Every structure is written in structure tokens, then in C-alpha cells.
Amino acid sequence: MAEPKVNELMEKIVSLSKRRGFIFQSSEIYGGINGFWDYGPLGAELKRNVKDLWWQSMTREREDVVGLDATIIMHPKVWEASGHTSTFSDPMVDCKDCKGRFRADQIDSTPCPKKSSKMVTECGSDKTEPRAFNLMFKTYVGPVETEDNVAYLRPETAQAIFAQFKNVSDISRQKVPFGICQIGKAFRNEINPRNYTFRSREFEQMELEFFIKPDEVAHEQGGAPAEDAPTKNPAPNWGWKQWHQYWVEQRLSWYESIGLPADSLELYWQGDDELAHYARATVDIMYKFPFGVQELEGIAARSNYDLTQHQEHSGKSMEYFDEDAKQRYIPHVIEPSAGVDRMILALICNAYHEAMIPSAKGVPEKRVVMKFHPRVAPVKVGVFPLLKNKPELVAKAREVYDALKVHFACFYDEAGAIGKRYARQDEIGTPFCVTIDFDTLGENPEHANTVTLRDRDTTEQTRVSLDQLLPRLKQGLGLPI
């Protein structure tokens, strides 16, 4: 069997990401460390934009969701209650020939790296017996490394929300149904990190735990059957099916709002044999990466499993008193859980385009254009003086740059030919470029106090008066004027 061809598109994306400062390998000067990645100047801006937009949509634009920022290391009993210390592991086997390590349940379909034309079970080498490999990173709290001081880096952000449910519900004046959301780091000691940043050992999550009434309580208050109820306008007496479908639709809409088109996404409904034992339903939002269709986010109906577990293990009540229903119950949960790093990778892959664009001499040139949605683009506006050796142009360009940078991320560039500067901004995804030329200074009275505004996606250039530049840019970037 021939070796599969290297994915050329992914090679180009990885190369661009390093060259332009989106993503670097962690500790690269020491040879790197597998499964860990750093975000460069542009990657940091892109990531912050995405997180800010998610937070805005989840909390500031809603009255029924509040935020939390919890610690990475928590009491180890949190992970006992959640089941992570006992079940968060994969049975692994080692190949004594190639020294590869593989999940025992995938051994029949995993190629042996040393003998890629054969499966592991046919490569003629002895295998070790399956051994449990816990995916949590272990550490110690305090100066003495004893079992009494064992702690873990959290493998997910959700459990902190469940552990703080009572505190938040008591002080936030929220009534069920309501949600608690969090953005934060999580860590999993993946056996085989792969597909660039898609599967890493350190990653960031954006999770919402939306607490709802048990169906029996909702139905007592007149909740309509799931098949008869719309899912557009939330109602307090919805059952779990309506809330689950509602959040699936909300999340799909949000992905489109940041530039991932509907035809790049798929929904995968997990079958009964795939569901976690506590889940009633789980829908995965999948993105069509160059290396295959893979999960971006899962929206799970988790029943009341987590709160019940923490109530049993901590001895503290997780019951909520519903003033409308006049009864106590442990709320059920709908959980949209998204991976920030996977989302960033999807946005980079989706933005990557190669286009033939005329050079300054009118000759078509092959260029990379990163067509980020303006809402997530790391740099919104590039500002250039036509020539760097003309102090009056530089001074005016600096004036324009200083006026714009307080409103959005801008980049000032005076090096090289103007066409090269446009190309550099296209390659990092800047939606608009502003050029200050001699007409701006009044050489042509008709165009005095105007600038050239260039659109990344159309390459069209128009003259815009300085007093209309800010509102014009805000309109193009989808911002309030």
C-alpha cells in the first residue's frame, strides 16, 4: 500500500501560521514539545476576538447567563465525584517492535508506524497487555509529594461550574432556567496529539452549563410536548428536548456570525451506543477541515448527573428551590462545550484562499488572502503613507493611525512599495487598508482631506473623506456607528 500523500493545503496553512505569527510550536528552540502550541501576535489577537465574541453573546447579550472564572487546580474529590479518576482513561497496548502505543479498542484499524502497510495485529510483533492510561495530568499541592497531596490539572472546565452552582445561584438572583459559562484552560495527556492544534495536551474551552427544570416539573407548569413546541423563543417551562434543540440552533447561528458558513458545518447526532451513560442526547457540530470532518463543539443534555454526584460526594445539597413550582429539585443541564483552539484552526483553514491579484504593473500574481470575517480579523485596518521619505505624508498617516487605533486594532506600515504592503495585509487577513497620498494633502484640491480605502476581498479602492472614514470603516466591520 502506498504512503498517503501529505495534505498540501494543511502544509501551506501551517507554514503561513508560523511565518505570519499566528501559531508557533511551544519551546521550539529546544526542539518543541508534542501537543503544546503558542499563539503569536496575530494568533493572540484572533483568539481574543473569538473569546470576546463568545462571551459577549453568552453573557452581555443575555439576561439568563452569568460568568465564572475558576481555578485550574481544584480539590481532587471534584474528580472523584465526576468519575474522572476512575473512568477517564484509555486501555493502551505497546508494540514491542515499533515501540508505538495504541488504544486497545482501535488496534484493528491503527497502522503500525514501522510497517505502515500492515495493521498492528498483523505486523508480527508481540504486544503488551492492555493497561489503563489516565488522561489527567497529576501534580502535588504543597512541598511534599505524597498521595495525600495529589491534585490534577483540570481536564475540563465544566466541573468547576457544577461545584460552584449553589454559590452562583444564591447570589446572582437568577431563576432556573439560567446558565453559568466559563472560558479557561484544560489539560489532557493525549496519547497521540495530532492534526496540528486540533488535538493538543493543553487547550482552551468555552463552556456553558444551562440549568433547566426537570421535565416533570416543566410539564406540571404547562410545558408543551417537545415535538409540538417551537425552539425560537425560550419559555421557562420547556422540557430538555426543546432546550437542547434551542442551543443547537443558537450555536450554529453563532458560528455563521463569525464567518464559518453553514455548508462548512455538519451536525452529528450521537447514537445510543456512543452517548455518555448520563446523557440523554448529544449533538456534535462538525467542521470540514482539510484533514477530515471533525468536532468543534458538543451540545449535550447531561440530565442532573453532575449535580447529583457532587451532592453525594460532598454531602452538600445541590437542590434548587423553585418559587414558581413551590418545590425543590436538582436541575438538569444542557451543555454547549466548544474548543477554542479547534475553532481558531477552523477559522484559519476557512480563511485561507489563493487568488490571482494584479501587481502594481498590472500583472496577475498568485497571492494568499486570509478572508477572515471582519469580526474576528486580528487586524482591522492597515494605515500607510504612500512614501516613507516624505515627512508630510508620514505625519498625516500617523495622525490617521492614532485616531483609528483607539477604536480597533490597526497596523501602521511604511516599508516597501504600496503593492507589497497591501499583499502583506491580505496575507494576515486585514479587511481594509487606508493610504494617505499627496491628494490627501491637497495636491488635487478636489481630493483634499480624502484617503484611499482599499477593500481586501474585492481589491476595490475608493476615495473617502477623513471625516467619513471612521463611520465608513465601522460600517464595513459590522460595528455600531
C-alpha positions, 0 to 999 in steps of 0.5 A: 500500500502506498504512503498517503500523500501529505495534505498540501493545503494543511502544509501551506496553512501551517507554514503561513501560521508560523511565518505570519505569527499566528501559531508557533510550536511551544519551546521550539528552540529546544526542539518543541514539545508534542501537543503544546502550541503558542499563539503569536501576535496575530494568533493572540489577537484572533483568539481574543476576538473569538473569546470576546465574541463568545462571551459577549453573546453568552453573557452581555447579550443575555439576561439568563447567563452569568460568568465564572472564572475558576481555578485550574487546580481544584480539590481532587474529590471534584474528580472523584465525584465526576468519575474522572479518576476512575473512568477517564482513561484509555486501555493502551497496548505497546508494540514491542517492535515499533515501540508505538502505543495504541488504544486497545479498542482501535488496534484493528484499524491503527497502522503500525508506524514501522510497517505502515502497510500492515495493521498492528495485529498483523505486523508480527510483533508481540504486544503488551497487555492492555493497561489503563492510561489516565488522561489527567495530568497529576501534580502535588499541592504543597512541598511534599509529594505524597498521595495525600497531596495529589491534585490534577490539572483540570481536564475540563472546565465544566466541573468547576461550574457544577461545584460552584452552582449553589454559590452562583445561584444564591447570589446572582438572583437568577431563576432556573432556567439560567446558565453559568459559562466559563472560558479557561484552560484544560489539560489532557495527556493525549496519547497521540496529539495530532492534526496540528492544534486540533488535538493538543495536551493543553487547550482552551474551552468555552463552556456553558452549563444551562440549568433547566427544570426537570421535565416533570416539573416543566410539564406540571407548569404547562410545558408543551410536548417537545415535538409540538413546541417551537425552539425560537423563543425560550419559555421557562417551562420547556422540557430538555428536548426543546432546550437542547434543540434551542442551543443547537440552533443558537450555536450554529447561528453563532458560528455563521456570525463569525464567518464559518458558513453553514455548508462548512458545518455538519451536525452529528447526532450521537447514537445510543451506543456512543452517548455518555451513560448520563446523557440523554442526547448529544449533538456534535457540530462538525467542521470540514477541515482539510484533514477530515470532518471533525468536532468543534463543539458538543451540545449535550443534555447531561440530565442532573448527573453532575449535580447529583454526584457532587451532592453525594460526594460532598454531602452538600445539597445541590437542590434548587428551590423553585418559587414558581413550582413551590418545590425543590429539585436538582436541575438538569443541564444542557451543555454547549462545550466548544474548543477554542483552539479547534475553532481558531484552526477552523477559522484559519483553514476557512480563511485561507484562499489563493487568488490571482491579484494584479501587481502594481504593473498590472500583472496577475500574481498568485497571492494568499488572502486570509478572508477572515470575517471582519469580526474576528480579523486580528487586524482591522485596518492597515494605515500607510503613507504612500512614501516613507521619505516624505515627512508630510505624508508620514505625519498625516498617516500617523495622525490617521493611525492614532485616531483609528487605533483607539477604536480597533486594532490597526497596523501602521506600515511604511516599508516597501512599495504600496503593492507589497504592503497591501499583499502583506495585509491580505496575507494576515487577513486585514479587511481594509487598508487606508493610504494617505497620498499627496491628494490627501494633502491637497495636491488635487484640491478636489481630493483634499482631506480624502484617503484611499480605502482599499477593500481586501476581498474585492481589491476595490479602492475608493476615495473617502473623506477623513471625516467619513472614514471612521463611520465608513470603516465601522460600517464595513466591520459590522460595528455600531456607528 
